Amino acid sequence: MFTQALLFVLALGDGVLSFPAQIPLQAQVIKPRKLHGRFLQISDMHPDPYYKVHTSPDSACHRKKPSKILNLAGRYGTSYTECDSPFELTNFTLDFLEEKWASEIDFVVWTGDNARHDNDRNLPRTPAEIYDLNRAIAKKMEKIFTKKGIPVVPSLGNNDVWPHNILKPGPNDITTEFASIWKTFIPFPDLQVFYRGAYYSVDVIPGQVAVISLNTMYFYDSNKAVGGCGFLDPNDPGNLQFDWLEVQLKTIRYRGMHVWISGHVPPSPGNYFPECYVRYVELALRFQDTILGHIFGHMNSDHVFFVEAIDLQLVEGPHNSTYMDLYDTLLVEFDALPKSAKATNMDDYAVINVAPPVVPNPYVPTFRVFSYNISGAGHDGDPTEQKKRKHGHHRGDHGNKAAKCKTEPYRNTWKCHLNESWYSDPHSPSRTNRLWTPLGYAQYYIPHLEAGDKTHEPSFELEYLTFPVERLHPDPLDGMMGDFQYPLPLHNLPRVLRQGNVSESKYSPYELPDLTIGSWVDLGRRLGDAKHEKLRRRFRKYMYFGGEEG
């Protein structure tokens, strides 16, 4: 049954999944490409070869008729359920990206989970199925993007391994298999490291911008096959990966480049082993001047949060063990931010963006397109899993760190041994709008997936923008009409936004001038203020697409 279904997806589009003619090497001379100042993030596709139309969501859309006709599994997927993506949805999404976006972007960040969830005891997953699904998606990504010279940077997800969530130290069968599946994406010099740990780095704009793909499975606290980055365990695979990451960041900084950090599971106290989380935070803050941003998937809900210098302090007292909805937790964290820009030390923050998935489990299909500065022109602004996880920071009495680090249980923890100087710079692209600064993103979604049938395809629509609508068009008074960098191609905007005479729009709730740390902290400060109830409602709506926490 699975083989027939896989042949179906491979057959769609008349050979669209064929391999590219060559394997790109990091060291080869690459002809400069015209930059568009945009890149795509796509995450959590979760194709399901056993999905059947008109079955019950109670069976993961695999069998039996539902009791109510309104609950039938749809042809392109079933939103707000635990059903994964039918092949019709994954193919429709990738075909849409090929038609509308492949000629408009510079690279692709693909943040993991390309196999179905293990949510049906009657149809247990197998390694062969997981590899076949990943191989099929990878081939189509090669055809759509890599063959056109667009770098694709995939990451390993917790459902891309068997058993799910479990990955032993490499080299192993999984790292070896993915080295084969992703051979057109991984630079040849990185292969040896990839065999060991499934992480690597790609120069997506040669000599200028890199993307690092982390294997977050070695940090994820659901992976019981690793030790959790303990200070006294230098050979733990999480520690080895952080050692590698530190070398990569030093090298990228030395070369005068900048980098995006990407992966599947986002770094938070609720996701990572405590010691792994500390190491991530320290590197994120130490290399703030080099890192353009941090982008992840996995969580299914659209949100943003901060890693902070407070995470590196020794905090006494019990951590609040009361479970809160992720939205409520974020509001508490935002409320704890300094109340003014003057009182905020931007050196102490890094921004984690978490994109929602393609799979309509538990919400609706999405993808995200980032815009970034390729002109160098800007303004010197004010450097301003199934179990319920608690994502808040541990705030409390810091005490005397030097004294505490001489005692147990602190002596042999990373917080007492990470004392390097930080490279923070208010004039870096993560702090001020200049060359390579992220300017904003547009999120697209399918709000009415049920409308798709044999005769009518569903449609992706713009959900929201982070930047003001006036940034979509050149200002006729600034004399830059001919050189204006359109953050989004006009043909991919709703008709109401294609003309330059709109100053306010429902599509632009945040109106961030850019995606610098100061802009995100300012948004967090507004969300933390109960007076901004309308803004909070919009933020929550985008998190859960009008539903509840999944």
N, C-alpha and C positions, 0 to 999 in steps of 0.2 A: 504493500500500500504506500509506504513512504517513498519507495523508489519511483513509483508511478507519479506521485505528486511532485517529486523533485524534478523528474523529467519534464513535467508540465512547466515549471518555473524556468527551467533552462531553455525550453523551446520558445517561450514568449519573446516576441521582438526579433525573430529571425536571426538567431545567433548572437544576441546582444551580450552574452557572457563569455565571449572568447577572450583568450589571454592576449595581452599586448605583445608587440613584436620583440621588445627588448626589456631588460631589467635595468632600471635607472641606478646609477652608481653615484654616491655622494661626491666622489672625487672627479667625475667627468666634467668637461667643460660644457656648460649649459647655455644655450642661446638666451639672452635676456628676453623676458616676456613683457608685453605691455601690461602694466598693473591696473587693476580696476579699483583697488582699495576696498575689497570686500572678500570675506570668506564665509564658508558654510559650516555650521555645526549640525550634525545629525546624530541621533542617539537612540538606543534601545528599540530596534526594529522588531525583534522577537517574532520572526516568521514561524508559522505553525503548519506543518504538512498534514495534520489531522483535522484541521478546521473544516467544518461542514456547514453549508448554508442551511437555514431553517431548522437547526438543532437548538438545544436548550443551553443558555449561558450557565446553568447550574452544572452542566457536564463539561465546562470549559469549551463549549461549542463543538463538542466532538460527537455527540450522539443524543438520542431521544428527543421527542418533541416537547416543547414547553407547554405548560397548562394554559397560558394565555398567548394568543396570537401576536400581541404586541411585543412579546419577548423573544421572537424568532431571531436567530443569528442572521445578520445581514451579509450581503454578498461581499462588501468591502470591509467588514468588521462590525463589531458590536460595542459601542461606546459605553463607558461607565459600568463595565463588567470585568470579570477575571478571564475573559477570552483573549487570546493572543491574536496576532495579525494573520489573516489569510494571505496567501500569495498575491491575490488580486490587489491588496492594499500595498504591500511592499513594492510590487512592480509598478503600480500606479504612481506611488510616491517618487520612485527613482526615475521613471519615465518623465514625470512632471519636472523634476530637477534638471534632467537632460535638456528638455525643451525650453524651459524658462530661465534656468540659472547657470548652466554649465559654461556659457560664453560670457558670464558676468562676474565670475569670481576668480580668485587667485589661488586658493587652496581649500582643502576640506579637512576638518577635524571631526573624526568619527569615533564617538566615545562609548563603544562597546555594546554587548548583549545582542547577538545576532542569531540566537537559538531560542526556542520556546522555553517558557517556564516549566519547571517540574511540578505541575499542579494537577496531574491526573494519574492516580495510582494504577488505573487499568492500562495506561499507556506510558510506562516508565521510559525516560530518555535513555539513550545509549551514546557512547563516545562517537560512534560512526555517524549517527544522526546529527550531532552537534557539529562535527567537522564538515559534513556535507552541506548543512545550512550555511555555515560561515563561508565555505568555499564558493557556494552559489552567489551569495551577496557580494563577496570580494570580486568575483569575475565581472559582475555587472558594474561595480564601482570602477574597476579598471577600464571597462569599455567607455563609460560615461565621462570619466575624469582623467585617469592616468594617460590614456592614449591621446588626449588632447593637451598633454603637458601640464596638467593640473595636479600638484602633489596631493596625495591622500594619506592621512596619518591616523590609522586605527589604534584603538586601545582594547585590551582584554577586559571582558565583563565577567561578573560573578556567575552568569548563566552560560558563559562560553566554555566552561570547564565541567568535567564530570568526576565526582559528584559536584553539584552546584555549591559554590562558596569555598570549595576545598582545592588548594593548589600547593603541592609539595615544592620544596626547593628544587631548582633546576640544576643541570639539564634534566629533562624528563620527557615523556611522550607528548605532553601537551605543548611545551615550548617548542619541541621539534616539529610537531605538526603545524603549529601556527607560523613557524619560520617558513614552511613550505607554502601555506595558504596565502601569506602576506608577502611573498618574495618580491613582488613588484613594488611594494611600499617601503620595505626596510632597506636603508642604504647598506651596501655590501660591507663597509667597515664596521657596522654595528651588529652584524650577524652573530659573532661569537658571544657578545654580551647578551644578545637576545636569547640565544640558546640557554644561557644561564638563568635569565630572569624575566624575559618577555618585556623589556623596556628598551627604548632607543630614542634617537634624536634625528630630526630631519631639517635641513636648511630649506625652508619653503620659499624664501626669497634669498638666493645664494649670496652669502657674505653679509646679509643684512638682518634677516629675521628667521628664527628657528622655531619649531614646535617640538617639545619633549612629550613623548607618550610614556606615562608611568604605568606600571603594573600595580594597581592599587590592591590587588589580591594579597600582596605581602604586607599590607598595612591594615587590612579589613579585619575587624575583631571576630567575624564569623568564620574566618579561616583557621581552624584548629590544628592545621598541619604546620604552622610556623610559630615562632616564639614571641613575636610582638616587639621586636626592636630593643630588647633589653640591653642596658649599657654594658653588662658583663658578657654579652654574647655577640662578639664582633662578626661572627660568621652567620648570624641570623640573616635570612634573605632580605628582610626589610632594611636592616642596617647596611648590607652590601649595596642595596639599591640607593639608599640615601648617600652613601659614600660616592657612588657613581654620579648621582645627581649633583653633589657638591662640586665635583671635578668638571662636569658639564657646564654648570653655571659660571664657574671661574673662567673656563675657556671661552665661553660665549662673551662674557664681560671683557676679557682681555682682547678679544677680536673686535670689540666695539659694536657688537651685535645686540639684538634684543630677542626675547623668547616668550612664547606662550607655553604655560604648563597645562597639560591635558591628562585626563584619565577617566576612569569609570566612576568609582565610588568617591564622592567628595570628602575632603578632610574636615572632620568635625569630631568633637569629643564623643558624640554618639555613634560614630562609624568606625573610627580608628582605635587600635590599641593605644593606651595612653602615651607610651614612650614613642610610638611612631608619630602620633599627633604632635608631640613636642618637637620632634626633629623636623617635621614638615613646616610648622609655624616658624621655627628659627631660620630655616633656609628662605622661606617666603619673605620674611622681613629683612634678613641680611642682604638679599639680592633684590630688594625692592626697585632699585634703579635700573635693573636689567630685565626684570619680568614685566611683560605687558599686561598679563592677566592670567587667571586660573579658571579653566572651564571643565565641567564635569557633567555626568548624567545620573543614572541609577535611581534617583529618588522619585521619579515620575512627576513630581510637583515642581512647577516653575518658581524659583526663588533665588535670592541672593543673601549672603551673609558675610561676616568678617572673621578672619583670624586676627588675633590681637596680641600685643606685647604682654598683656596680663596673663596670657596662657603660658608664659615662660616663668611666671613667679611661683613661689612656694606658698600656697594658700592653705591656711589652717581651717579646721572646722569641717563638719560633714557637708557633702554636696547635697543639694536639694534633690531628693529622690522622687518627688511627686511628678507623675507623668503629665505633660501638657501637650496639646496639639502643636504641631510644628509652627503653624501660623502664630499661635499665642506665645510660643517660645521666642520667635523672632521679634515680636513686639516688645517683649521684656528686654531682649538684648539691645534693640534699637533705643529703647527708653534709657538704657544705661550709658549711651554715648554722651560725651561732653555736650553741653547745651549750646555752645557757640563755636564758630570756626576758630576764633582767637584762642579758645581754651583747648583746642584739639591739636595734638601732635600727630601729624599725618605719617610720621615715621613708624608709628605703632600699629598700622593697619595694612592688611592685604584683603582684596575682594575676591570672594569665591562665587562664580556664577554657575548655577545649576539649571540645565536645560531640560524641559519636559520631553517625552519620548514620541516616537512614531506610533508605537503600539497603543491602541485605544483601551489599555488596561492600566489604570482604571478610568482614564479620561478620554481624550480625543487625540488624533494624530497631529503632530507638529514638526516643524523644523525652524531653524533660526539662522539669519544672515547678519553677520557683523560688518560694520563699516569702519575703516581706519584711515588715518591721515597718510596720504602718499605725496603730498605737496610740500610738507614742511611748514606751510602757513598755518597759523593758529593765533591764539591769544594767550598771553601770560595771565591766566586766571588766578584766582585765590587758591593757594595750594590747599585749597580746602578739599529594611527587609521585612519580614512579616511581623517580627516583634517590634513593639513600640520603643523607639530610641529617644533618649533625652539629649538634645543638641546644644543646650546652653553652656556658656562659659562658667567656670567655677570662680565666683567673685567672693572676696572675704578679706580677712586680715593677712597681709603678706609677711609680717614679721621680719626678722633679720636673716636674709638669705645666706650671707657668708657664715653665720653661726650655725644655721640649720644644716648647711651642706657638710658640716663636720660630724653630723649625727645620723643615726638611722631613723627613719627609712630613706632619708634623702641622699645619703652619701653617694650611693651608686645609681643615681638616676641622671638622665640626660640634662635635666634642668640645671644641675650643678656643674656641668662640664661643657656647656656651650657658651663660650665667652669671646667669640670672634667679634671684631668691629663690624658694624652694619654699613652697607653702601646705600644710604638714603640720600636722595637729591631732589629738592623741590622743582628742579628744572628737567627731571627725567620724564620720558613719555607716559609713565604711569601716574604722574602728578600734574603735568602741564600739557596742554594741547600743542603738540609739535609732531615732527615726522614719526610715524608708526603708532601714534596714540590711538587707542580705540575710541571711536566717535559715538557709536550707538549700535543698536541692533533692531531688526524688524523680526517679529515672530509671526509665522504663518500657521494656520490650523484648518482642520475640516470640522466646522461646527455641526454639520448635518450629515454625518456619515451614513445614516439610515436611508438617505435619499438616493444612494447609489444602487443601481440594479443592472439587469442585462442590457438595458437600452440607454441608461443615463449614468455617466460617471459622476462621482462626488467632485467637489471643487475645493481647492485650497484658497483661503482668503486671508488677508492681512488681519491679524488679531490686534496688535498694538506696536507702537514705536517707542523707543526710549527718548528720542530727541524731539525738539520742537518742530512743528510742521514747516515753519519758515526755513529750516535748514535743508529742506528737500529741494529748494530752488535757489538760484543765484539772486543776490540783491542787486537790482539794476543800478543802484547808486554807488556800488563799491568798485566799479570798473573792472570786475573779474569775470564778466559774462562768458568770455571765450575760454577761460581757464578753469571754470568751476568744476569741482569734483562732485558729481551727483552721488550722494550716499546710497541711493537705491535707483535702479533704472526705472524710468517713469512708467514703462509698460507693465511693470510688476506692482504698481500701486493701484488702489481703487480710483475710479475716474474722478472722484471729488478731490483727490490730492494731486492730480496731474497738472493742474494749473497753479501758478504761483500767487494766487490771490486769497489763500486761506491762511488765517493766523491762529485759529483755534480749531481743535478737532477731537472727537472722541477717541481717535486712534493714538493720541499723544497725551497720556495722562501724567507722565512724569516730567517731561520737558527738561531732561538733563542736557546741559550744554555739551557734554562728552562723557566718556566712561572712565575718567580719572578717579583716583581714590577719593579725592575731595568731593567730586560730584556724587559718588555713591554714599559717602558718609552724610552728605547733606540730605539725600533722600532718606537714609536710615533715620536721621534726626527728625525729619518731618513725620515719618511713619511711627516713630516712637511717641509723638505728641498726640494725645487723644483728641485734640481739637481738629485734627485732619481726618475726620471720620470718613469722608467721601473718598479720600485717597486710600485709606485703609481698606475700604470695601473693594475698590478696584484691585488692589494688591492681592487680596484674598481671592477674588474672582479669578485672577490670572493664575494663582497657585493651583486652584482646584477646578478650574474651568466651570464654575458655577455649582460644583458638587461639594462633597465632603472629603476630608483627608482619607486617602486610599490605604 
